[in-house]
Amino acid sequence: MHRIVLDINNKNIKIDHRNCNGLNNQKANLRIVTNRQNSLNRQKRINCSSEYKGVYWNKKAKKWYAKIKINKKLCISEVLILKKKQH
């Protein structure tokens, strides 16, 4: 549907929904993006143990880790997550 709205037939051109809602195909919500830009706009996975994108709990190590790609190279790092106190 989004390709029809933007009148784009080229399958190599990526189209992203600004608000991450794939059902919202209003022209104002659509934009042409690169693969990298499209992956940056992804939502957090549903089955993640963390509330943060790219952060997961390693059960064996009993530690939090962050997994990101920089220039197509996978980087995994141990992380310390500090939560804000709620007043």
N, CA, C and O atoms as a Tinker XYZ file with bonds, in Angstrom:
   348  protein
     1  N      0.823000   -1.194000    0.000000    73     2
     2  CA     0.000000    0.000000    0.000000    64     1     3
     3  C      0.868000    1.259000    0.000000    63     2     4     5
     4  O      0.566000    2.216000   -0.714000    81     3
     5  N      1.952000    1.269000    0.800000    73     3     6
     6  CA     2.777000    2.476000    0.899000    64     5     7
     7  C      3.447000    2.812000   -0.434000    63     6     8     9
     8  O      3.678000    3.986000   -0.723000    81     7
     9  N      3.760000    1.806000   -1.249000    73     7    10
    10  CA     4.349000    2.050000   -2.568000    64     9    11
    11  C      3.344000    2.720000   -3.512000    63    10    12    13
    12  O      3.712000    3.549000   -4.345000    81    11
    13  N      2.089000    2.349000   -3.367000    73    11    14
    14  CA     1.033000    2.957000   -4.185000    64    13    15
    15  C      0.851000    4.415000   -3.772000    63    14    16    17
    16  O      0.727000    5.292000   -4.626000    81    15
    17  N      0.833000    4.674000   -2.468000    73    15    18
    18  CA     0.637000    6.037000   -1.960000    64    17    19
    19  C      1.747000    6.961000   -2.464000    63    18    20    21
    20  O      1.478000    8.092000   -2.870000    81    19
    21  N      3.010000    6.473000   -2.436000    73    19    22
    22  CA     4.136000    7.304000   -2.882000    64    21    23
    23  C      4.435000    7.145000   -4.371000    63    22    24    25
    24  O      5.342000    7.799000   -4.886000    81    23
    25  N      3.687000    6.285000   -5.073000    73    23    26
    26  CA     3.880000    6.027000   -6.502000    64    25    27
    27  C      5.313000    5.592000   -6.804000    63    26    28    29
    28  O      5.973000    6.150000   -7.680000    81    27
    29  N      5.788000    4.572000   -6.053000    73    27    30
    30  CA     7.142000    4.031000   -6.231000    64    29    31
    31  C      7.024000    2.550000   -6.573000    63    30    32    33
    32  O      6.452000    1.766000   -5.815000    81    31
    33  N      7.574000    2.180000   -7.728000    73    31    34
    34  CA     7.533000    0.794000   -8.184000    64    33    35
    35  C      8.863000    0.073000   -7.988000    63    34    36    37
    36  O      8.901000   -1.157000   -8.006000    81    35
    37  N      9.943000    0.810000   -7.804000    73    35    38
    38  CA    11.284000    0.233000   -7.672000    64    37    39
    39  C     11.413000   -0.469000   -6.314000    63    38    40    41
    40  O     11.351000    0.173000   -5.266000    81    39
    41  N     11.591000   -1.796000   -6.347000    73    39    42
    42  CA    11.702000   -2.597000   -5.108000    64    41    43
    43  C     12.982000   -2.304000   -4.331000    63    42    44    45
    44  O     13.067000   -2.636000   -3.149000    81    43
    45  N     13.980000   -1.689000   -4.970000    73    43    46
    46  CA    15.248000   -1.361000   -4.290000    64    45    47
    47  C     15.132000   -0.129000   -3.413000    63    46    48    49
    48  O     15.998000    0.122000   -2.575000    81    47
    49  N     14.085000    0.631000   -3.596000    73    47    50
    50  CA    13.870000    1.831000   -2.778000    64    49    51
    51  C     13.104000    1.415000   -1.527000    63    50    52    53
    52  O     12.030000    0.821000   -1.617000    81    51
    53  N     13.660000    1.730000   -0.363000    73    51    54
    54  CA    13.046000    1.384000    0.922000    64    53    55
    55  C     12.131000    2.518000    1.369000    63    54    56    57
    56  O     12.458000    3.697000    1.233000    81    55
    57  N     10.989000    2.132000    1.899000    73    55    58
    58  CA    10.026000    3.101000    2.425000    64    57    59
    59  C      9.782000    2.778000    3.891000    63    58    60    61
    60  O      9.561000    1.623000    4.257000    81    59
    61  N      9.825000    3.801000    4.717000    73    59    62
    62  CA     9.690000    3.632000    6.161000    64    61    63
    63  C      8.452000    4.379000    6.650000    63    62    64    65
    64  O      8.070000    5.412000    6.099000    81    63
    65  N      7.842000    3.837000    7.687000    73    63    66
    66  CA     6.731000    4.510000    8.358000    64    65    67
    67  C      7.319000    5.297000    9.535000    63    66    68    69
    68  O      7.897000    4.703000   10.446000    81    67
    69  N      7.181000    6.588000    9.524000    73    67    70
    70  CA     7.787000    7.445000   10.561000    64    69    71
    71  C      7.374000    7.035000   11.974000    63    70    72    73
    72  O      8.197000    7.065000   12.889000    81    71
    73  N      6.117000    6.656000   12.163000    73    71    74
    74  CA     5.629000    6.331000   13.505000    64    73    75
    75  C      5.680000    4.831000   13.809000    63    74    76    77
    76  O      5.128000    4.381000   14.813000    81    75
    77  N      6.347000    4.055000   12.936000    73    75    78
    78  CA     6.511000    2.599000   13.110000    64    77    79
    79  C      5.199000    1.825000   13.018000    63    78    80    81
    80  O      5.170000    0.640000   13.350000    81    79
    81  N      4.144000    2.444000   12.588000    73    79    82
    82  CA     2.857000    1.778000   12.429000    64    81    83
    83  C      2.670000    1.447000   10.952000    63    82    84    85
    84  O      2.352000    2.318000   10.143000    81    83
    85  N      2.873000    0.167000   10.613000    73    83    86
    86  CA     2.775000   -0.273000    9.235000    64    85    87
    87  C      1.387000   -0.139000    8.633000    63    86    88    89
    88  O      1.227000   -0.254000    7.418000    81    87
    89  N      0.391000    0.102000    9.458000    73    87    90
    90  CA    -0.972000    0.287000    8.961000    64    89    91
    91  C     -1.275000    1.749000    8.634000    63    90    92    93
    92  O     -2.270000    2.040000    7.971000    81    91
    93  N     -0.429000    2.666000    9.093000    73    91    94
    94  CA    -0.625000    4.093000    8.837000    64    93    95
    95  C      0.101000    4.462000    7.542000    63    94    96    97
    96  O      1.287000    4.791000    7.566000    81    95
    97  N     -0.607000    4.408000    6.417000    73    95    98
    98  CA    -0.005000    4.688000    5.113000    64    97    99
    99  C     -0.343000    6.077000    4.591000    63    98   100   101
   100  O     -0.423000    6.286000    3.380000    81    99
   101  N     -0.540000    7.025000    5.503000    73    99   102
   102  CA    -0.745000    8.400000    5.071000    64   101   103
   103  C      0.572000    8.927000    4.510000    63   102   104   105
   104  O      1.645000    8.609000    5.025000    81   103
   105  N      0.487000    9.723000    3.465000    73   103   106
   106  CA     1.694000   10.227000    2.797000    64   105   107
   107  C      2.640000   10.934000    3.776000    63   106   108   109
   108  O      3.859000   10.807000    3.657000    81   107
   109  N      2.095000   11.665000    4.725000    73   107   110
   110  CA     2.914000   12.393000    5.700000    64   109   111
   111  C      3.672000   11.450000    6.629000    63   110   112   113
   112  O      4.665000   11.855000    7.234000    81   111
   113  N      3.223000   10.198000    6.755000    73   111   114
   114  CA     3.865000    9.230000    7.639000    64   113   115
   115  C      4.907000    8.377000    6.911000    63   114   116   117
   116  O      5.588000    7.574000    7.547000    81   115
   117  N      5.042000    8.534000    5.605000    73   115   118
   118  CA     5.951000    7.717000    4.818000    64   117   119
   119  C      7.169000    8.517000    4.399000    63   118   120   121
   120  O      7.083000    9.721000    4.158000    81   119
   121  N      8.309000    7.833000    4.312000    73   119   122
   122  CA     9.533000    8.486000    3.845000    64   121   123
   123  C     10.427000    7.456000    3.170000    63   122   124   125
   124  O     10.381000    6.270000    3.497000    81   123
   125  N     11.235000    7.916000    2.233000    73   123   126
   126  CA    12.206000    7.068000    1.556000    64   125   127
   127  C     13.460000    7.044000    2.414000    63   126   128   129
   128  O     13.946000    8.091000    2.843000    81   127
   129  N     13.990000    5.832000    2.668000    73   127   130
   130  CA    15.144000    5.685000    3.565000    64   129   131
   131  C     16.150000    4.692000    2.984000    63   130   132   133
   132  O     15.847000    3.949000    2.051000    81   131
   133  N     17.354000    4.698000    3.557000    73   131   134
   134  CA    18.358000    3.689000    3.250000    64   133   135
   135  C     18.099000    2.481000    4.156000    63   134   136   137
   136  O     17.300000    2.568000    5.089000    81   135
   137  N     18.766000    1.363000    3.889000    73   135   138
   138  CA    18.645000    0.197000    4.769000    64   137   139
   139  C     19.029000    0.558000    6.193000    63   138   140   141
   140  O     18.367000    0.146000    7.145000    81   139
   141  N     20.098000    1.327000    6.338000    73   139   142
   142  CA    20.583000    1.719000    7.669000    64   141   143
   143  C     19.537000    2.550000    8.409000    63   142   144   145
   144  O     19.242000    2.288000    9.575000    81   143
   145  N     18.989000    3.532000    7.743000    73   143   146
   146  CA    17.964000    4.368000    8.370000    64   145   147
   147  C     16.741000    3.543000    8.755000    63   146   148   149
   148  O     16.147000    3.760000    9.812000    81   147
   149  N     16.371000    2.608000    7.906000    73   147   150
   150  CA    15.216000    1.766000    8.174000    64   149   151
   151  C     15.448000    0.899000    9.410000    63   150   152   153
   152  O     14.538000    0.722000   10.221000    81   151
   153  N     16.657000    0.360000    9.559000    73   151   154
   154  CA    16.938000   -0.487000   10.723000    64   153   155
   155  C     17.025000    0.326000   12.007000    63   154   156   157
   156  O     16.739000   -0.202000   13.082000    81   155
   157  N     17.408000    1.583000   11.925000    73   155   158
   158  CA    17.469000    2.434000   13.117000    64   157   159
   159  C     16.082000    2.755000   13.652000    63   158   160   161
   160  O     15.923000    3.045000   14.837000    81   159
   161  N     15.087000    2.706000   12.789000    73   159   162
   162  CA    13.732000    3.060000   13.186000    64   161   163
   163  C     12.920000    1.850000   13.661000    63   162   164   165
   164  O     11.707000    1.951000   13.844000    81   163
   165  N     13.581000    0.717000   13.858000    73   163   166
   166  CA    12.870000   -0.481000   14.300000    64   165   167
   167  C     12.418000   -0.345000   15.743000    63   166   168   169
   168  O     13.042000    0.338000   16.556000    81   167
   169  N     11.320000   -1.014000   16.032000    73   167   170
   170  CA    10.840000   -1.026000   17.413000    64   169   171
   171  C     11.548000   -2.131000   18.187000    63   170   172   173
   172  O     12.147000   -3.033000   17.603000    81   171
   173  N     11.468000   -2.043000   19.502000    73   171   174
   174  CA    12.041000   -3.069000   20.365000    64   173   175
   175  C     11.300000   -4.374000   20.148000    63   174   176   177
   176  O     10.078000   -4.385000   20.006000    81   175
   177  N     12.046000   -5.487000   20.123000    73   175   178
   178  CA    11.429000   -6.790000   19.939000    64   177   179
   179  C     10.545000   -7.145000   21.135000    63   178   180   181
   180  O     10.845000   -6.772000   22.269000    81   179
   181  N      9.473000   -7.854000   20.877000    73   179   182
   182  CA     8.499000   -8.188000   21.917000    64   181   183
   183  C      9.068000   -9.161000   22.952000    63   182   184   185
   184  O      8.777000   -9.036000   24.141000    81   183
   185  N      9.875000  -10.126000   22.512000    73   183   186
   186  CA    10.361000  -11.164000   23.417000    64   185   187
   187  C     11.668000  -10.807000   24.120000    63   186   188   189
   188  O     12.354000  -11.699000   24.618000    81   187
   189  N     12.024000   -9.539000   24.171000    73   187   190
   190  CA    13.270000   -9.114000   24.820000    64   189   191
   191  C     13.109000   -9.061000   26.336000    63   190   192   193
   192  O     12.024000   -8.808000   26.859000    81   191
   193  N     14.215000   -9.308000   27.020000    73   191   194
   194  CA    14.195000   -9.254000   28.479000    64   193   195
   195  C     14.429000   -7.829000   28.986000    63   194   196   197
   196  O     14.216000   -7.550000   30.166000    81   195
   197  N     14.863000   -6.935000   28.109000    73   195   198
   198  CA    15.137000   -5.557000   28.503000    64   197   199
   199  C     14.109000   -4.617000   27.902000    63   198   200   201
   200  O     13.475000   -4.933000   26.896000    81   199
   201  N     13.952000   -3.475000   28.518000    73   199   202
   202  CA    13.063000   -2.461000   27.956000    64   201   203
   203  C     13.776000   -1.610000   26.912000    63   202   204   205
   204  O     13.157000   -0.734000   26.308000    81   203
   205  N     15.068000   -1.851000   26.688000    73   203   206
   206  CA    15.870000   -1.066000   25.756000    64   205   207
   207  C     16.171000   -1.859000   24.492000    63   206   208   209
   208  O     16.396000   -3.068000   24.554000    81   207
   209  N     16.175000   -1.181000   23.337000    73   207   210
   210  CA    16.508000   -1.839000   22.080000    64   209   211
   211  C     17.969000   -2.262000   22.093000    63   210   212   213
   212  O     18.833000   -1.488000   22.504000    81   211
   213  N     18.258000   -3.494000   21.643000    73   211   214
   214  CA    19.627000   -3.969000   21.509000    64   213   215
   215  C     20.257000   -4.463000   22.798000    63   214   216   217
   216  O     21.413000   -4.885000   22.793000    81   215
   217  N     19.522000   -4.422000   23.900000    73   215   218
   218  CA    20.055000   -4.863000   25.195000    64   217   219
   219  C     19.357000   -6.156000   25.599000    63   218   220   221
   220  O     18.134000   -6.266000   25.510000    81   219
   221  N     20.148000   -7.140000   26.046000    73   219   222
   222  CA    19.563000   -8.422000   26.435000    64   221   223
   223  C     20.274000   -8.987000   27.655000    63   222   224   225
   224  O     21.413000   -8.620000   27.946000    81   223
   225  N     19.596000   -9.881000   28.366000    73   223   226
   226  CA    20.118000  -10.530000   29.565000    64   225   227
   227  C     20.733000  -11.868000   29.169000    63   226   228   229
   228  O     20.066000  -12.706000   28.562000    81   227
   229  N     22.014000  -12.068000   29.515000    73   227   230
   230  CA    22.684000  -13.334000   29.259000    64   229   231
   231  C     22.531000  -14.184000   30.510000    63   230   232   233
   232  O     23.120000  -13.882000   31.547000    81   231
   233  N     21.730000  -15.258000   30.412000    73   231   234
   234  CA    21.429000  -16.077000   31.580000    64   233   235
   235  C     22.662000  -16.764000   32.149000    63   234   236   237
   236  O     22.818000  -16.848000   33.367000    81   235
   237  N     23.549000  -17.263000   31.269000    73   235   238
   238  CA    24.751000  -17.960000   31.746000    64   237   239
   239  C     25.680000  -17.017000   32.509000    63   238   240   241
   240  O     26.142000  -17.339000   33.603000    81   239
   241  N     25.946000  -15.864000   31.927000    73   239   242
   242  CA    26.867000  -14.903000   32.541000    64   241   243
   243  C     26.186000  -14.083000   33.630000    63   242   244   245
   244  O     26.859000  -13.466000   34.456000    81   243
   245  N     24.850000  -14.075000   33.636000    73   243   246
   246  CA    24.066000  -13.265000   34.570000    64   245   247
   247  C     24.441000  -11.787000   34.486000    63   246   248   249
   248  O     24.641000  -11.107000   35.492000    81   247
   249  N     24.528000  -11.317000   33.223000    73   247   250
   250  CA    24.885000   -9.921000   32.963000    64   249   251
   251  C     24.064000   -9.397000   31.796000    63   250   252   253
   252  O     23.566000  -10.161000   30.970000    81   251
   253  N     23.934000   -8.080000   31.747000    73   251   254
   254  CA    23.289000   -7.415000   30.625000    64   253   255
   255  C     24.335000   -7.151000   29.548000    63   254   256   257
   256  O     25.477000   -6.811000   29.856000    81   255
   257  N     23.944000   -7.306000   28.287000    73   255   258
   258  CA    24.817000   -7.028000   27.155000    64   257   259
   259  C     24.074000   -6.173000   26.142000    63   258   260   261
   260  O     22.850000   -6.239000   26.034000    81   259
   261  N     24.831000   -5.368000   25.400000    73   259   262
   262  CA    24.277000   -4.577000   24.306000    64   261   263
   263  C     24.868000   -5.104000   23.014000    63   262   264   265
   264  O     26.060000   -5.400000   22.933000    81   263
   265  N     24.027000   -5.215000   22.014000    73   263   266
   266  CA    24.473000   -5.716000   20.720000    64   265   267
   267  C     24.087000   -4.688000   19.660000    63   266   268   269
   268  O     22.906000   -4.410000   19.452000    81   267
   269  N     25.101000   -4.125000   18.989000    73   267   270
   270  CA    24.862000   -3.149000   17.924000    64   269   271
   271  C     25.798000   -3.440000   16.758000    63   270   272   273
   272  O     26.789000   -4.155000   16.908000    81   271
   273  N     25.475000   -2.880000   15.600000    73   271   274
   274  CA    26.352000   -2.975000   14.436000    64   273   275
   275  C     26.863000   -1.587000   14.116000    63   274   276   277
   276  O     26.100000   -0.623000   14.061000    81   275
   277  N     28.170000   -1.500000   13.905000    73   275   278
   278  CA    28.805000   -0.258000   13.503000    64   277   279
   279  C     29.581000   -0.561000   12.229000    63   278   280   281
   280  O     30.465000   -1.418000   12.228000    81   279
   281  N     29.257000    0.132000   11.149000    73   279   282
   282  CA    29.873000   -0.117000    9.841000    64   281   283
   283  C     29.841000   -1.597000    9.481000    63   282   284   285
   284  O     30.849000   -2.162000    9.055000    81   283
   285  N     28.685000   -2.216000    9.653000    73   283   286
   286  CA    28.427000   -3.619000    9.319000    64   285   287
   287  C     29.201000   -4.610000   10.186000    63   286   288   289
   288  O     29.220000   -5.802000    9.880000    81   287
   289  N     29.841000   -4.144000   11.261000    73   287   290
   290  CA    30.573000   -5.026000   12.170000    64   289   291
   291  C     29.785000   -5.134000   13.475000    63   290   292   293
   292  O     29.414000   -4.124000   14.074000    81   291
   293  N     29.532000   -6.379000   13.908000    73   291   294
   294  CA    28.773000   -6.615000   15.129000    64   293   295
   295  C     29.634000   -6.331000   16.351000    63   294   296   297
   296  O     30.750000   -6.841000   16.458000    81   295
   297  N     29.130000   -5.531000   17.260000    73   295   298
   298  CA    29.830000   -5.189000   18.499000    64   297   299
   299  C     28.950000   -5.606000   19.675000    63   298   300   301
   300  O     27.782000   -5.225000   19.753000    81   299
   301  N     29.510000   -6.378000   20.571000    73   299   302
   302  CA    28.780000   -6.800000   21.761000    64   301   303
   303  C     29.552000   -6.298000   22.971000    63   302   304   305
   304  O     30.766000   -6.479000   23.062000    81   303
   305  N     28.849000   -5.674000   23.891000    73   303   306
   306  CA    29.500000   -5.083000   25.051000    64   305   307
   307  C     28.688000   -5.355000   26.311000    63   306   308   309
   308  O     27.457000   -5.372000   26.288000    81   307
   309  N     29.401000   -5.564000   27.402000    73   307   310
   310  CA    28.730000   -5.668000   28.703000    64   309   311
   311  C     28.253000   -4.272000   29.072000    63   310   312   313
   312  O     28.959000   -3.291000   28.839000    81   311
   313  N     27.062000   -4.176000   29.645000    73   311   314
   314  CA    26.527000   -2.858000   29.979000    64   313   315
   315  C     26.053000   -2.808000   31.423000    63   314   316   317
   316  O     25.714000   -3.823000   32.032000    81   315
   317  N     26.043000   -1.615000   31.935000    73   315   318
   318  CA    25.499000   -1.345000   33.257000    64   317   319
   319  C     24.280000   -0.470000   33.045000    63   318   320   321
   320  O     24.383000    0.614000   32.472000    81   319
   321  N     23.151000   -0.925000   33.495000    73   319   322
   322  CA    21.920000   -0.157000   33.316000    64   321   323
   323  C     21.503000    0.432000   34.652000    63   322   324   325
   324  O     21.284000   -0.284000   35.630000    81   323
   325  N     21.400000    1.732000   34.668000    73   323   326
   326  CA    20.969000    2.446000   35.872000    64   325   327
   327  C     19.552000    2.948000   35.638000    63   326   328   329
   328  O     19.270000    3.565000   34.612000    81   327
   329  N     18.696000    2.693000   36.554000    73   327   330
   330  CA    17.300000    3.142000   36.447000    64   329   331
   331  C     17.136000    4.433000   37.233000    63   330   332   333
   332  O     17.747000    4.619000   38.285000    81   331
   333  N     16.303000    5.321000   36.706000    73   331   334
   334  CA    15.988000    6.559000   37.425000    64   333   335
   335  C     15.068000    6.240000   38.584000    63   334   336   337
   336  O     14.192000    5.382000   38.474000    81   335
   337  N     15.263000    6.924000   39.687000    73   335   338
   338  CA    14.375000    6.759000   40.839000    64   337   339
   339  C     13.059000    7.439000   40.521000    63   338   340   341
   340  O     13.026000    8.542000   39.975000    81   339
   341  N     11.970000    6.760000   40.876000    73   339   342
   342  CA    10.665000    7.370000   40.700000    64   341   343
   343  C     10.257000    8.039000   41.995000    63   342   344   345
   344  O     10.301000    7.425000   43.061000    81   343
   345  N      9.865000    9.278000   41.904000    73   343   346
   346  CA     9.500000   10.063000   43.093000    64   345   347
   347  C      8.043000    9.982000   43.341000    63   346   348
   348  O      7.545000   10.577000   44.297000    81   347
